[in-house]
Amino acid sequence: MNLLLLIGTPLLTAIAVLLSRNKQQVKWISLAGSVVQLGLAFVLLFAFRQERAENNMAQMLFEQNYKLFSTPNINFHFGVDGISVAMILLTSFVLIAGVLVSWNIEKMTKEFYFLLILLALGAYGFFISLDLFILFFFLEISVIPKYLLIGIWGSGKKEYSANKLALMLMGGSALILVGILGLYFTAGKSFDIMTLSKTSIPGDAQHIIFPLLFTGFGVFTALFPLHTWVPDGHSSAPTAGSMFLAGISMKLGGYGCLRVATYLLPEGAKQYADLIIILSAIAILYGAFATMMQKDLKYINAYSSVSHVGFSLLGIGMLTQTAITGALMQMVSHGLMTALFFAVIGMIYDRTHTRMVNEMGGLMKVMPFITTVFFIVGLCSLGLPGLSGFVAEMTVFMGSWQQDDTFHRIATIAAAMSIVVTAVYILRAIGNTAMGPIKNESYLQLKDANWNEKLAAILLVAGILAIGIAPGWLNDLLRPAAEEIMNKIAGK
């Protein structure tokens, strides 16, 4: 499969959106483009599985390499493994759902959809890039659209939130750039990930470069205590913006922490593993307890995201194959789950004009579809068996428990304790919102989900169930790539 299609399709869609003449054209062109991208993601999945079934065990498949600059040795080098395929599939699901839930956007519709598709373009390019400079370029493509989506279409303290998000992500980008340049000059002046993976980088250099890269990417994935942009950014962003921020943008950071920092600098990863575990455990517990104090549905999901992405970082820090596989499964699961959570919150807010839990009640009676989906995503968040959250978190716990010393066992138990706290705030939020008497008589006139909202929710629920009920396909997709990373860490 030609991976350039994954970049060309959103690029052509974005151009077509800009050239469209009216709002209806914008919406249908965006939807058509996102459907094509979803189709390409499935074609890639099946092509990848077919190659593996034919015993093509190359680390990266469908590689393409085009020289961009001889000096300083920058190439358009693309390729995918199971991790990349999973992340591309996740991006396509979240994009089409974001387009659908934004169907009623009236303010600067063309610009809104253009920026949303541009975010997807940056994500696709990031996940297939095997050149660090190009990977960094696609990472940066996603920062400005986030800033504009919040600053123009956001709510509440949107200017403050947009500025805070942009400044913190740019700070993370600065650390990443310094780390990439450190790798470039230390390892033979190459940006190529595959070349760097075969280069012996001195341990002293790894101990300096690793924290730069891991912290930089960690800002994007809400590494404690650099997570403070998350609650403000998510709460002020429009619904599709929140879906993409939590569902995809935070995964860019997790992917970078694993693919770039941990894989290329294994000695640095082992040096700082205990610190990563401590910060991850704090994030998991802090995020869970902070969520209990929130009354705004968006803040509930935002702080909950800090807790849930902590499981991904915990799995990376544990440095076992099962834990890393679980960390990757958690990235995919959380991407689907949190995108659906923000979509449902947006549906509720559009109708009730409030996100405060104590102002709602009895919504199940007037919005049965929306509240049913709310129940499903809430149960996924607290780790109910049969849904993706249970599979991902249990895999992280099992991989973490393989480290049989006291420190790792205590960290694993502390992280597992957050499940109880998660159950408390999720069940309380769902109960106060959907159950009980209707507190506002005007709610009796509310309408349930429209066709576009139902389609968006069904797509994301299907993804959650596909992982929760039959996780084997995702595990088979991710496990060989996780094994490759572990072999590098073990020095094989």
N, C-alpha and C positions, 0 to 999 in steps of 0.2 A: 504493500500500500504506500502511496506517495504521501508523506506526512505534511507536505506543503499545503495540501488541501485543508488541513486543520487551521492553517493561518489564513489561507486565501479565502475560504468561505466566509468567515466573520468579517474579513476586510472588505470583500465585495458587498456583503450585506450592509455594512456601515456606510459604504459609498452610496448604495442604492437608497438607503434611508435619507441621506442628505439631499439626494436628487428628487425625492418624492414630492408630490405636489400638495397633498392634504394629509390630515391626521389619520384617516382610515387607511390610506396607502402605507403610511409609516408603520402602523400596527400590523398590517397583514404581511408586509415585507419582512418586518422583524420576526414575526411568528414563523413565516416560511423559512427564513434563514436559520432560525434556531432549530426547527424540525430537521433541516438538512444536516446541521451539526450533530444533532442527536443520532441521526442515521449513520453519519460517518464514524461516530464513536462506537456504535455497535458493529459496523463493518470492521473497524480496527480491532475490536475485541475478538471477533470470530476469526479474523485473519491471524491474529497473534496466537490464539489457541490452536489453529490449524498448523502453524509453523512449529509450535511446540510438540504437537501430536506427531509430526513428521520428523521428530528428533533434531530439530534445529535448536541447539542449546546455546547459541551465541548469547552473550550477556545482553547485548542490545540488538533489536531487530529493526528492519526497515531503515537502516542508517542512510543518511544523505549528508554529503560534506562538500561545501562550496567555499572556495577561498574568497574572503572579503578584503582583508588587508594582510599582505605578506609581512609587513612590519607595522604593528607589534604582534603578528601571528594570530589574527582573529578570523574565525571561520564560522559560516553558517553550518554547524554540525548538529544534525538532528538524529534522534533514535529513541526507541522506547523499550522499556522492560515492563514487567507486570505492574510495578508501582505507577509508572507513567500512564499506562492504560487505565488503571482504576481511577486516577485523578482526572483524566480526560473525560471519562464516562460521568463522573460526579459533576464536573463543570457543565457538561451538556444538559444534565438533568436540572441543575439549579438555574441555568440560563433560560430554558424554555418555561420553567415555572415562574421565574421573575418577569418574563415578557407577558405571560398570561395574567398575573395578578396586577400588572400595571395597566391593564386594558383601559381603565377609565382616567388615565393621566391626561389632563387638558392643558396644563401649563408647559409651554415649550416642549411639546410632544416629540418633535423631531430630534431635538438636542438630547432629550432624556434617553430615548432608545439608542441613539448613537453612542452615548457614553456607556450605556449598559453593555452594548455589544463590544465596545472597545475594551471593557474589563475582561470579557470572555477571551478576546484576542490575546491580551496579555497573559492570561492564565494558560491557554493552549501553548503559546510560544514558550512559556516558562517550563512547562512540564515535559516538553520534547527536546529542549536545548541541552546539548552536550558540550557547549562552549561556555565558560563562565562569564565572559563578557556579554555574550548574547543573552544568556540567562538573566544577567543583571539588567540588561536593557528591557527585557520583557517584564521583569519585576517592577521597574520604574514606570512602565506604561500604565500600570494599575493605580498609581498613587494619585495623579491629577484627577482622573474621573471620579474617584471616591470623594475627593475634596469638593468638586463641583456638585456632585449628586447631593451631598449633605448641605452644602452652602446655599444651593438654589431651591431644591425641592424638599429640604428637610423641615423639621418642626422644632419647637422649643428653642433651646440655646444653640441654634444651628451654626451660627458663625463661630462661636466659641468652640463647639465640638469639631467643626471642620478644620479650624486652625490647629487645634490640639492633635487631631489625628494626623494631619499632614506633617506637622513638626516632628512628632514622635516617629512616624514611619520614615521620614527623611533622615532622622538621626540614626535609625536602624540601618538605613541604606548606606549612610556614610561609613558605619562600622563594617558592613559587608564589603564595600568597595576597598577599604584599607586591607581587609583580610584577603580579598581576591588578588590585589596587587602584591601582597606579601607572598602568596602562593606562586604568583607569576615569576617573581624575581628569585624565589628560593628554589623552585623546581624546574629550572631550565628554560625560563621565559616561554611558557605555554599556558594557554587558557583552557586547553582541551581536557575535559574530565577524564576521558579514557586514558589519555597519556599520563595525566597526573596520578591516576590510580596505580600506575605501574612504576612511578618514580619514587625513589627512596628519599623521603623528606626528613631532615634531621629532627630528632626528638625535641631539642631546645626550641627550634623554629615552630614545631607543632604546638608546643605549650604556650606560645605567644599568639599564633594565628588562630588556633581553635576558639578561644574565648571571644575573639573579635567576630568571627563568623557565626558562632552559635548564638551569641548575644544579639547580633544584628538581625539574624533571622528570627530569633526569639521575640523581638519586639513585634514582629508581624503576627506571631502566634500566641501573644499574650503571656510571655514568660514573666512570672512574678519576680520583682515588683514593677516590671515595665508594662503592665497590663492596663494602666489607668485610662488609656484612650478608648478601650473597648466599651465600657458602659455608656460614656458620653456619645461616642460615635454611633453605636447601635441605636440608642434611644432617639437620636435626632435624625437619623437617616430615613429616607422614604422606604417603604416596605421592600421593594426590590433591592435597594441599596443595602439594607440590613441583611437580607437573604444572601447577597453576594459577599458582603463583608465577613459574615460569620461562616457561611457555607464554603466559600472558596478562598478568600484572601488570607484567612488565618491558616489555611492548609498550605499556602505558598511558603509560609514560614516553617511549618513542620517539615515539609518536603525538603527545604533548604537545610534545616538542621541535620537531617538524616543523609540526604544525597551529597551535600557539599561538605559540611563540617565533619560529621561522624565518619563518612566513608573515605574521604580523602585524608583525614587526619586522625587515624585510629589511636595513636599514642596520646594525642591530646584528649580524645574522647575518654580514654581510660583514666587519664590524669584528673579530669573534671567530672567524672561520672557521679561521684558521691554528692557533689554540690548540685548537679542537675536533679538528682533524686530528691534532695532536701527541698529545693525550690519548687519542684513539681508537687511534692506532698503538701507543702504549704499552700500552693495555688488551689489544689483540689479541696482542701478543708476550708481555707479562707473563702473561696468562691461559693462553696455550699452554704456556709454560715452567713455570708453577706447576702446571699439570695434570700434567706429566710426573713431578712429585715426589709425587703422591698415590697412596695405596694403597687408599683407600676409594672404592667405585664412585660414591657420591653426591657426594663431594668432587670426583671426576674430572669428573662432569657439571656440577657447580656452577662450577668454575673454567673449564671449557670454555665455559660460557654467558657468562662475562665476556668471553672472547675473541670469541665469535661475535656477541654484541650490539655489540661494538666495530665490526664491519663496517657495521652500520646507522648508527651515529653517524659513521663515516668517510664514508659515502655522503652523509649530510646536510651534513657539513662541506665536502665537495668542491664543492657548489653547482653541479652540472650536472644536467640533466634525467635523463640516463641513470643517474647515480650515485644520485640521489634515488629513481628507480624501483627500482634495485637494493637500496637501503636498505629500501624497503617490502617488496620480495620477500623479503629476508632476515628481516624481522620475521615474516612469515607462515611461511616455511620453518623458522626456528628455533623458532617456537611449536609447530609440529607435531612437529619432530624432538626437541626437549628434553622435551616431554610424553611422547612415546613412550619416550625413554631412561629417564626416571624411572619410567614404568610397568613397564618390563622389569626395572629394578633392584629395584623393589618386589616383583615376582613372584619374583625370585631370592632376595631376603632372606626372604620369607615361607616359603620352603622350606628354605633352608640356614641361616637365622638368623645370617648373616654378610654383610658387604658388603666384606670385605677380599679383594682380588684374590689375594694369595699363599696364601689358605686354600682356594681353589677349584681346579677343574681337571676336565676331562672331562665337563662338564655337557651337552655336545652328545649324549652317549650316553643320558642319562636324560631330558632335557628338550629334544627336538629343535625343537619349535615356538618355545619361548621363546628359545633360543639363535639360531635362524634370524632371528628378529626383531631380536635383539641385533646380529647381523651387519649386517642391513639398515640399522638406525639408525646404527651405527658408520660404515659406508661413506658414509652421507649426511652425517655430521658431517665427515668428511675430504674431502668434495667430489667424490665419484665421479660421473662423467657418467651421466645417466639418473635421478638423484635430485635433489630440490629444492635441496640445499645447493650443488651445482655451478652451477645456473642462477643462483641469487641472488648468490653470491660473484663469479661471472664478470661479472655485470652491474655490480656495484659496481666491480670492477677496470677494466672498459671505460669506465665513466663517469669514474672517477678519472684514467685515462690521458689523457682529453681535455684535462685541465689540463696544458699542455705545458711548464711551467717546472720547474726543478730540484727545488724544494721538494716540489711535489706528486708528481713522479715518484719521488723517494726514499721518500716516505710510502707510495706505492702498492706499491713493491717490498718495503718492510719488512713491510707487511701481507700480501703474497703469500707471503713466506717462512714465515709461520706455518703454511701448509698442510703443509709438510714435518714440522714439529713435531707437528701434529695427527695426521698419519698414524702417527707413532711411538707416541704414547700410546694412540691408538685401537686399533691393531693389537696392541700389547702387552697391553692390557686384555682384548680379545676372545680373544687366544690363550691367556692364562693362565687365563681363566675357562672357556672352552668346549672348548679342545683339551687334548691330553695325557691322562695317566692320571688316574683318579679318586683324589683324595688322602684322601677320607674314605669309609670303607665304608658309612656310613649314607646317603650320597648315592644309593646304588643303589636305595633305596626311595622316592626322590622321584617325585612325579607331575608330569606336564606341565601346561600351562595348562588352566584350566577354560573353560567356554563363555563366561562373561562376560569373562574375560581375553583370549580369542581374538578376541571381537568388538571389544573396545576396541582391540587391536593392529591388527586388519585395517582399521578405520576410519582410524586415523592413518597406516598404511602407504599406504592408498589416496590420502590427501591428499598425501603425499610424492611418490608416483608420478605423480599428476595434474599436479603442478607440474614434476617432473623430466622427464617424457616429452613433455608437451604444454604448455609454459609460456605459449603465446600468449594463452590466455584470461585469465590473471592479468596479463600484461603489458598487454593491451588494457584491462583493468579499472583498472589503476593509472596508466598513462601520461598520460591527460588530466588527472588531478588533479595529477600531478607537473609537467605543463606549466603548469598554472595557478599553482602555487607559484613556478616559475621565472620566469613573466611578472611576478609581483609583485616578485621579487628584482631583475629587470632593469628595473623601473620602467615596464612597459608597461601 
